[in-house]
Amino acid sequence: MSRKVPVVCHGHSRPIVEVNYSTITPDGYFLSSASKDGVPMLRHGETGDWYGSFQGHKGAVWSCVLNEPALLCATGSADFSARVWDACSGGQLQEFVHPHIVRSVNFSHHSNKLATGCADKLIRLFDLGAPEEAPATLQGCEAAVRSMVWLQDDKILACVCNDKPGINIFDMRTMQLAHTIPTEAAPATSIDVTFDQQYMTTAEGKTVRVFDTSTLKLVKGFTLDHMAEAASFCPSKGKLVAGGEDMWVHLDVFA
């Protein structure tokens, strides 16, 4: 069997803290990356070819994500701002100033709203159709927001916080914290949703769990030999991937 050689994408000058693939579009699929060098980048998802960089942040960029058609990119930074960019031209479209570090950003499934998770323990919801309006806020997090995902056709927003146990579930119809799913041995460090919106995956210390997003019930849990910082599930391939403190990426069969 021939050995598969990975594509190595050079360009960032400091540690990369987040990478995200887009969905498959008529032009292929794309890869966005956030780095402590403050310059988020966009690449071709299959070849790794560099398409461009988003210039303007004055601090480390902690989050970088594309919307579903991969036409918009959102970034969150240590410069106390979240920004929305034209993913085709690289031009900045909006800047949303925050009172503290923006650790996480995420477009709603319909791309009409942008959620930002801030170190001030608030989630802000910006209406991209009326960006000049003040954002709505979600309260109830007990620490800085680390990661978040939209679920159930944008009716639910799930988030995890720095060094705090539990997965917070916000009902977007009432704008209230509906309940908190308990974590097991450790706080969750990442939360991820599959492209088909059917499954949510969390990394919780040496435990990785997969939930059904329609019921928020546990589908399966995995116990690892190492601490996982991040995990993701691909249902079409039946594979679960996790990476963490042992410096390896682990691929498991989901059965």
Secondary structure, 3 states (H helix, E strand, C coil): CCCCCCCCCCCCCCCEEEEEECCCECCECEEEEEECCCCCEEEECCCCCEEEECCCCCCCEEEEEECCCCCEEEEEECCCEEEEEECCCCCEEEEEECCCCEEEEEECCCCCEEEEEECCCCEEEEECCCCCCCCEEECCCCCCEEEEEEECCCCEEEEEECCEEEEEEEECCCCEEEEEECCCCCCCCEEEECCCCCEEEEEEEEEEEEEECCCCEEEEEEEEEEEEEEEEEECCCCEEEEEECCCCEEEEECC
